[in-house]
């Protein structure tokens, strides 16, 4: 009888440990996905002949899609068609993405500010649209633009909602190579050196979408301008995590522990 009492005490403590550990790990799983940010993909494009290079990184954070758009060219920009002024892409399932925001990325700064210095907020000068956007004889579901692209973006599409006109390549992106003194660009500033970050809301954090058909658009027209097709580079959408594995381990401990404790006990004097 003494052995049975010892086993019961051990079993009670063992099961309490397994139950507590399981609850803690289940709680960790519950908060794990909302807290993490997963890179859905990084896309790059280059044109060494014309000195063009760009990248776009799409990140899922909660129900938000964060898009980092960079002009990575080290060539000096001297003409309007070398200014990166639009990004177009598709998202699997075509979810409704709204409440756009835009801000300068990291150490990015305004350049070519004379005689036209920055005015208003950045969202006055970048637009966002969803739904059958025609660029270079192709159709895209989502797009950001600092230029009108022959009617793709209008004053009613500004991110700020302030109904500003989007004309030319002002507030478009130039790379680390900077801006030259060519007269063709001198009166079409300011520009942004490096990049901008956009945010859209409306994704399901539990079901990461697939980003595809990425296009970097230059200049200000919907056709006849430079453009780069985005090539996917990376994707680290999270697989089932360590916490889920630990939960399964604890459940297995509980199952086999119960089987062990319920086995027949033979007492011998």
N, C-alpha and C positions, 0 to 999 in steps of 0.2 A: 504493500500500500504506500509505503514511503516513496518508492520509485515513481509510482503513478502521480503522486502529489508534486514531485519535482518536475515531471514531464508536463503536467498541467500548468505549473508556474512558468516554465520555459516557453511552452506553447503560447500562453497569453502574451508574454513579452515579445515573442517573435512575431506574432500576428499584429500586435500593436505597432511594431516597427515597420512591418511591410505596409500596413494600412496608411500610416503617417507618410512614409516615403512616397507611396503611390499618389496620395493627395497633393503633396508638394510638387511632384513632377507633373501631374496633370495641370496644376495651376501654372507651372512654367510654360507648358505647351500652349495654354490658353492665351498667354500674353506674348508668346514668342513672335508670332507672325505680325501682329500690329506694330511691334516695336522695331522690327528689322526692316532694312531697306534692301531690296534686291535689284541688281542690275539686269534689266530685261535685254539689253543689247547695246553695244557700241558700234556705230557705223562710221566709216571713213571714206573719203573720196579724194583723189588727186589727179591733177593734170599738169605734169611737169613742163609741157610745152608752153602753156599760158600762165604758169606760175600760180596755180590754184591748189588749195588743199583745205579740207574741212573735216570736222568730226561732230557727231551727235551721239550723246549717251542718254539712254532712256532708263529711268529708275522708278521702281514701284515702291512707294512708302505709304503704308496704310491704304487708303482709297485714292491716293494722289499719284499722278504720273508727272515726274519731274524730268524735264528735257534740258540738257546742257548742249548748247550750240556754240561751236568754236570755229573761227577762221584760223587755221594753223599754218597758213602760208608764210614763208620767210621772204617772199618776193615783195618789193615795194609796189604799192598800188598807185597807179597814175591815171586810170580811166574808170568811168562808171561801171563798165561790164566786169570789172575785177572785184567789185564789192559784193560780198555775200549778203543777200537781202531776203532770203526765204528758205523755209524748210517744209517739205511735204512728206507725208508718210501714211501708212495704213496700220490699223490695230485690229486684231482678230475679234470677230463678233460685232464690230462697229458699235461699241458702247457710246452712249451719250456722254461726252466729256465737256464740262462747262467750268465756269468761274475761273477763267484764265488770269494768270499774273505773269509779270516779267520783271527781271532785275538784272543789273550788271553781274557778270560772273567774276568772282574772286577779285583779282587785281586789275580787271579790265578798266579802261578809262576812255573818255571822249578825246578824239583827235580831230584835226582839221576844223577847229572851232572858230576860225576867223575867215570871213566876217560873220558867220552864222554860229552863235553860241547856243548851247543846249537850252531848251525851254520846256516848261511844263513837266510832266512826268513821262517816264519812258513808255508807259502804256498808251500815251497819246500818239506814239509814232510806230508802234507795232500792232498788227492786227492778227486776229485768229478767226478761222472758220472751220466748220465741219460739214461735209457733204458734197461729193461730186465736184471736186475742184480741178479744172482743166489747165494743165501746164505742159508745154512742149508736146502736145498731142497725146498726153497721158492723163488719166484721171486718178485723183488721190482723195481719200476721205477726210484727211486732217491737214491743216496747214497754218504756218505762221509766216507773216510777211511784213517787211518794213517798207515795201513798195506796193503800188496798186496792181502790178502785173496785168495791165489792160483790163481792169474791172474785176479781177478775182477778189481783191480787197477794196472796200470803199470806206467812207467815213463812218458808216454804221457798224464796222467790224473792229474798231479799235479796242484794244484790251482794256483800256481805262473807261470806255463807254462815253468819252467826251466828244465823239463825233469830229475828230480832227481828220484833215485830209492827208492821205499818204501818197506822196508824189516823189519821184526820183529815188535816189539811193541814200538820202540823209538818214542817219541812225542805223544804217547797215553796218556790216562787220568787215574790218580789215584785220590782217594778221600781224604777227610780230615784226614783219618787214616794214610796217608803217605806211605812211601816205607821202607821195611825192608832191611836187609843186606844179604839176601839169594843170593848165587852165581848165581842162575838161572836168576836173574834180574839185577845183578850188571853190566854185560857187554851189556845190552840192553837199555841203557839210551841215552839221558835224557827222562823223562816223564814230564807231565804237571799236577800239582796238582790243582784240581777243574774242570776247564772247558774251552771251547772255544766257540766263536760266529762265525757263518757262515752267509753270505749274498748272496742271489741269486736274479737276476732281471728277470722280465718277467710276473708278475701277473697283473691282471686287478683290480685296486683299488676299482672299483665300484661293483665287483662281487667276494667277498671273497670265496676262495676254501675250500674244506674239506680235512683235513689231516687224513690219516688212515694207518693201517698196519705198525705201527712203530716197529722197531727192534733195540735193543742195542746189538752190537756184540763185543765180547771180543777176545783177543789173536790175531793170525795172519793167521789162516787157514779158508777156506770157509765152513768147516764142522768139527764136532767133538770138537768145542770149546764152552765155555760158551756163552749163549745168553739170553737176557731178552725180552719178549714181552711187548711193551709199553701199559699201561692202561690209557685211557683218563681221565683227572682230571677236567679240566676247559675249558671253551670256552666263550669269551665275544665279539663275532662279533657284531658290533653295530647295533641296531635296529633303525628305524626312530627316529631321534633326536628331541630335544626340539625345535631347529630352525624350523624344518618342521612343528611342531605343531603350533608354533607362526605364521608361514606363512599362514597356513590354517585359524587361528583365524583372522588375518588381512583381508584376503579375505572375510571371513564371515561378518566382520564389514563393509567392503565396500559395499557388496551386500545388507545387511539389511539397512545400512545407506541410500543408494540410494532409496530404496523402501520407506523409511520414508520421505525423502525430496521430493519425487515425488507425495506424496499423495495430494489429493485436499485440498486447503486451503480456508476456508470459513471466510470471513471478515464480521464482524458485527459492525455497527456503534452504 
